[in-house]
């Protein structure tokens, strides 16, 4: 499909991207101008299939060392699972390589149940040291022409499958694995819940209209902190008083499954596949988690928020991190990339961007608004479309704040912005006996005495939480009010028990007005392109947009009025 004309508004500005240009000059020898792909199958000495993700790379490194002559010294890249890539073909299309030994004292001590100190453990402890034996089968699958990939690098239109570019990514990952640079150990950012955030780098080849590029970016993963298993369980389950009898063992089974531990009484390493019915707390106290294990379980709402904050990087910081990654990876030193004629520049590709002029805004009192330092200042201005709020409710989930003062401050701020807002119809306070219940139970107990008022269709409900909105009760509360009753809600979490910041209350009032005004009038909400949804809902009722922008209304729900505006091109 042909695109429209390019946009012309704004000032042209060069923009650096996280793309590195790739050039490719394939070997002239036609036999060497192909990438060959082979299937890899790993089994143990009893012909049982082995999970390559556990130690596949170590096994293939041993193959490279042990069977160098049989493979005719051909370099290969391994994806860590079932695919092996070479630049020239192996002497034979199929190999059966038996007796590959991994010199790992712990490789044969993988537990099927954590029963430390039991009969099975005593039997295992008598097993003498020996290597674990693997058998490897390598079979030819297909090949890809380097010329076809080179044409894509030279901007020639070509329909290539993603498999061809995956070949390049496998070679790239082999290079990263050899340098051990997927994630840098020194770049721990700190976390809570016995977990660390490790910073690393991801990279992949991308075919674009401008040719072939290497896309690099900063990425993060969660790594379990080494230490006693008991401390890990207490931390991730947020048991602050350190009482082990409060551990949820059903959750503990799911958290511990697949993790590697070392026992303190014999210094042996084990892999947990489950907890036996007869385990006791003293046995688990003998176990400590081994370092550098990824945490793959679901995060709590607080942990997700913290993870986002820890992994957030400014553009300048991200660029410096990527420059460091380019230097450390040193793609020019990789033999397989060199042999295939691939060269990667070390400079970020620049493209032309445009800085668009800010929209012309009008406030409620017909004053022009011009942004300063990238933001609009709405102090002492009224809303363009203020709502009239006749009836509203308050739901207080144990916030421990001065509720009467908070309500009056909100009403005062609303009047300053031109909103007609009466006192709340009713104020519902959570009972003390429900504070330790599950989130869904607490919401149900709050909704029950409110049902008569909800049947009268209040304009909105103000929900006062003791913590930030990513608290566990936030989702169930929104779901009940919006799905079951169709009443918009505004959640707040005052950080001070006596007085709340005026700017915070002003933002709350803006969001209330946006939700209430759309529900009553279905008036389109206007917001300029590139501004976040939060800013759109806050700013919406102040502004009228003149010229340049075409309105696209996208009302997802009565409480969350998303809008987009677009400019041709």
Buried (B, 14 or more C-beta within 10 A) or exposed (E): EEEEEEEEEEEEEEEBEBBBBBBBEBBEEEEBBBBBBBBBBBBEEEEEEBEBEBBBBBBBBBBBEBBEEEBEEBBBBBBBBBBBBBBBBBEEEEBEBEEBBBEBEBBBBBBEBBBBBBEBBEEBEEEEEEBBBBBBBBBBEEBBBBEBBBBBBEEEEEEBEEEBBBBBBBBBBBBBBEEEBBBBEEBBBEBEBBBBBBBBBEBBBEBEEEBBBBBBEBBBBBBBBBEBBBBBBBBBBEBEEEEEEEBEEEEBEEBBBBBBBBBEEEEBBBBBBBBBEEBEEEBBBBBBBBBEBEBEEEBBBBBEBBBEEBBEBEEEEBBEBBBEBBEEBEBEEBEBBEBBBBBBBEEBBEEEBBEBEEBBBBBBEEEEBEEEEEEBEBEEBBBBBBBEBEBBBBBBBBBEBBBEEBBEBBBEBBBBBBBEBEEBBBBBBBEEEBEEEEBBEBBBBBBEEBEEBBEEEBBBBBBBBBBBBBBBBBBBBBEBBBEEBEBBBBBBBBEEEEEBEEEBBBBBBBBBBBBBBBBEEEBBBBBBBEBEBEBBBBBBBBBBBEEBBEEEBEBEBBBBBBBBBEBEE
